[in-house]
C-alpha cells in the first residue's frame, strides 16, 4: 500500500512538471505584436485610401509614397479635384495586382520590423508597469501590416492595427530602426480613447503629445527618436519629466481649456 502511494505521488509530481514546464522547457508567451506581409488586394486598398486623402497629406506637407505610372498620376489629380470613382478603384486594383505587387519586395523590411517588434514588446511592458491615473488601452494582439506606400505609418485605435511603411531594400521613413515608428503608433492607440477623443485634440497636438510621451519614456533605448515640429510647442512647457506622465490626462485637459 505504501509503495502504491509513493508511485502515485511520483506520477503526480512528474505530471505537474510536464504541465508547468513543458516536459523540461519553459514555454515563452506568444508575441503580442505580429508583423504581416500584405496581399495584393490589401495593398490596393491602402493605396486607394491614400489617394483619397491626398489633399490632407498635401496640406500638411507629408511625403507620400505611391506606385509610379500614368494611372497613379491621373488618380492623384482626380483625388485633388474630388473626382475619384469606383471605376478608378477597379482600375487601381488590377494595376496593383498585375503590374506592381510582389511579396518578395517586403522580405527585408519584414525581418527588421520583427526585430523592432520584440524591442517594442519590452517598451509596452514598461508602459503598463508605470503608475498613472489614466487608461492606456492595450490589445492582447497587435497586427503590424507592412506597406510600400503611404506617408510612413498609421494606426487603427479600434482594431489595434498598425500600418508600417518600408521599402524593397528594408528602409523606413524618418528612422533606420522601425521600433521608433512602432512605439509611436502603439502609443497613439493607447491614448486615443482616454486622452485624445474626450478633449477633441487636433491632429498636430496629438503628434506632439505622443512624441513627448515616447521621448521621455524611451530616449535611452531610442536615441534616434525626434519630436516632430507639429502641434503647439507650448505643450513642452506642461510636461518636462517622465514623472509628470502619470498625470497626462489632466494636463491635456488643462491645456485644451486654456
C-alpha positions in Angstrom: 0.0 0.0 0.0 2.8 2.3 0.9 4.7 1.6 -2.4 1.5 2.3 -4.3 1.1 5.7 -2.6 4.7 6.5 -3.3 4.3 5.6 -7.0 1.1 7.7 -7.2 2.8 10.7 -5.7 5.8 10.3 -8.1 3.4 10.1 -11.1 1.6 13.2 -9.9 4.8 15.1 -9.4 6.0 14.2 -12.9 2.7 15.2 -14.4 2.9 18.6 -12.7 6.4 19.1 -14.1 5.2 18.3 -17.6 2.2 20.7 -17.3 4.2 23.6 -15.8 7.4 23.3 -17.7 6.5 21.6 -20.9 8.5 18.5 -20.1 11.5 20.4 -19.0 11.2 23.5 -21.2 9.6 26.8 -20.0 7.2 28.0 -22.7 7.6 31.6 -23.8 4.4 33.6 -24.2 3.2 34.2 -27.7 4.4 37.6 -29.1 1.9 40.4 -28.6 3.0 42.2 -31.9 2.6 40.3 -35.2 4.3 41.6 -38.4 2.4 40.7 -41.6 3.2 40.9 -45.3 0.1 42.3 -47.1 -1.7 40.7 -50.0 -2.1 42.5 -53.4 -5.7 43.4 -52.5 -4.7 44.8 -49.1 -2.0 47.0 -50.8 -4.5 48.1 -53.4 -7.0 49.1 -50.7 -4.4 51.1 -48.8 -3.1 52.9 -51.9 -6.8 53.8 -52.6 -7.3 55.2 -49.1 -4.0 57.1 -49.5 -5.2 58.6 -52.8 -8.5 59.6 -51.2 -6.6 61.5 -48.6 -4.1 63.3 -50.9 -5.5 66.7 -50.1 -5.0 66.1 -46.3 -1.4 65.0 -46.9 -0.6 67.8 -49.3 -1.9 70.5 -46.9 0.2 69.1 -44.1 3.4 68.6 -46.1 3.5 64.8 -45.8 5.9 62.9 -48.1 3.6 60.2 -49.6 5.0 57.2 -51.5 2.8 55.8 -54.3 3.4 53.3 -57.1 4.7 55.0 -60.3 2.9 55.2 -63.6 0.5 57.3 -65.6 -2.6 55.7 -63.9 -1.3 56.9 -60.5 -0.7 60.4 -61.7 -4.2 60.5 -63.2 -5.7 59.3 -59.9 -3.8 61.8 -57.8 -5.1 64.6 -59.9 -8.7 63.3 -59.8 -8.4 63.0 -56.0 -7.4 66.6 -55.6 -10.3 67.5 -57.8 -12.7 65.3 -55.8 -13.5 63.2 -58.9 -12.4 59.6 -57.9 -14.9 56.9 -58.8 -15.5 53.2 -58.2 -14.3 52.6 -61.7 -11.0 54.2 -60.7 -10.7 51.8 -57.8 -11.2 48.8 -60.0 -8.5 50.0 -62.4 -6.2 50.6 -59.5 -6.7 47.1 -58.1 -6.0 45.5 -61.4 -2.9 47.7 -61.8 -1.5 46.7 -58.4 -2.3 43.0 -58.9 -0.9 42.7 -62.4 1.9 45.2 -62.6 3.1 46.2 -59.1 2.7 43.6 -56.3 5.5 41.2 -55.4 5.6 39.5 -51.9 9.4 39.3 -52.1 9.6 43.1 -52.0 8.7 43.0 -48.3 11.2 40.5 -47.0 13.9 42.9 -46.0 11.5 45.2 -44.2 9.8 42.2 -42.6 13.0 40.9 -40.9 13.8 44.4 -39.5 10.2 45.0 -38.4 10.1 41.7 -36.5 13.3 42.6 -34.6 11.9 46.1 -33.8 8.6 44.5 -32.6 10.5 42.5 -30.0 12.0 45.7 -28.7 8.6 47.4 -28.6 7.2 44.4 -26.6 9.6 45.4 -23.8 8.6 49.0 -24.1 5.0 48.2 -23.8 5.6 46.2 -20.7 7.3 49.2 -19.2 4.4 51.5 -20.0 2.0 49.0 -18.3 4.1 48.8 -15.2 4.4 52.6 -14.9 2.0 54.4 -12.4 -0.6 56.7 -14.0 -4.1 57.9 -13.3 -5.4 57.4 -16.9 -6.0 54.3 -19.0 -3.5 53.2 -21.7 -5.6 50.9 -23.9 -3.8 47.7 -24.6 -4.7 44.9 -27.1 -3.9 41.2 -26.5 -2.6 41.2 -30.1 -1.3 44.0 -32.3 -1.0 43.4 -36.1 1.6 45.4 -37.9 0.8 45.3 -41.7 3.7 46.3 -43.9 3.2 48.5 -46.9 5.4 50.0 -49.6 3.2 53.1 -49.8 1.6 56.0 -47.9 3.0 58.6 -45.5 5.1 56.4 -43.2 2.8 54.9 -40.6 -0.8 54.9 -39.3 -2.9 53.2 -36.7 -6.4 51.9 -36.0 -7.3 52.5 -32.4 -10.4 50.2 -32.6 -8.6 47.2 -34.1 -5.1 47.6 -32.7 -3.5 47.5 -36.1 -0.6 49.5 -37.4 0.4 50.2 -41.0 4.2 50.4 -41.3 5.9 51.8 -44.4 9.0 50.0 -45.7 11.0 49.8 -49.0 12.1 46.9 -51.0 15.6 47.2 -49.6 14.3 47.3 -46.0 14.4 51.1 -45.3 11.8 53.0 -43.2 10.7 56.6 -43.3 12.2 59.0 -40.7 14.1 56.3 -38.8 16.5 53.4 -39.6 15.1 51.4 -36.7 11.3 50.7 -37.2 10.9 50.4 -33.4 10.7 54.2 -33.3 7.6 54.2 -35.6 6.0 51.1 -34.0 6.1 52.5 -30.4 4.8 55.9 -31.7 1.8 54.3 -33.4 1.1 51.9 -30.5 1.2 54.9 -28.1 -1.4 56.7 -30.4 -3.6 53.6 -30.0 -3.1 53.5 -26.2 -4.1 57.2 -25.7 -6.9 57.7 -28.2 -9.9 56.7 -26.1 -8.8 58.1 -22.7 -6.9 61.3 -23.8 -7.3 62.3 -27.4 -11.0 61.7 -28.1 -12.6 63.1 -24.9 -10.9 66.5 -25.5 -11.1 66.6 -29.3 -7.3 67.0 -29.6 -6.4 68.2 -33.1 -4.0 66.2 -35.3 -0.9 68.2 -34.8 -1.2 68.3 -31.0 -1.8 64.6 -30.9 1.6 64.1 -32.6 3.2 66.5 -30.0 1.7 64.6 -27.1 2.7 61.2 -28.4 6.2 62.3 -29.2 6.6 63.8 -25.8 5.4 60.6 -24.1 7.7 58.4 -26.2 10.7 60.7 -25.8 10.5 61.0 -22.1 10.0 57.2 -21.6 12.4 55.8 -24.1 15.1 58.3 -25.0 17.8 55.9 -23.8 16.5 53.0 -25.9 15.6 55.1 -28.9 18.4 57.7 -29.5 17.1 58.4 -33.0 13.6 59.4 -31.8 12.7 63.0 -32.5 9.8 65.3 -31.5 8.2 66.4 -34.8 7.7 70.1 -35.5 3.9 69.8 -35.2 1.2 71.0 -32.8 1.6 73.7 -30.2 5.2 74.0 -29.0 3.9 75.3 -25.6 2.9 71.8 -24.7 6.5 71.0 -23.9 6.3 73.5 -21.0 3.5 71.5 -19.4 5.3 68.1 -19.5 9.0 68.2 -18.8 9.6 65.0 -16.8 8.7 61.3 -17.0 7.0 61.5 -13.6 4.5 64.1 -15.0 3.3 61.5 -17.5 1.2 59.8 -14.7 -1.0 63.0 -14.8 -1.0 63.3 -18.6 -4.8 63.2 -19.0 -5.4 66.1 -16.6 -2.5 68.0 -18.1 -4.0 67.7 -21.6 -7.4 68.6 -20.3 -6.0 71.8 -18.8 -4.0 72.6 -21.9 -7.1 72.2 -24.1 -9.2 74.5 -21.9 -6.7 77.4 -21.8 
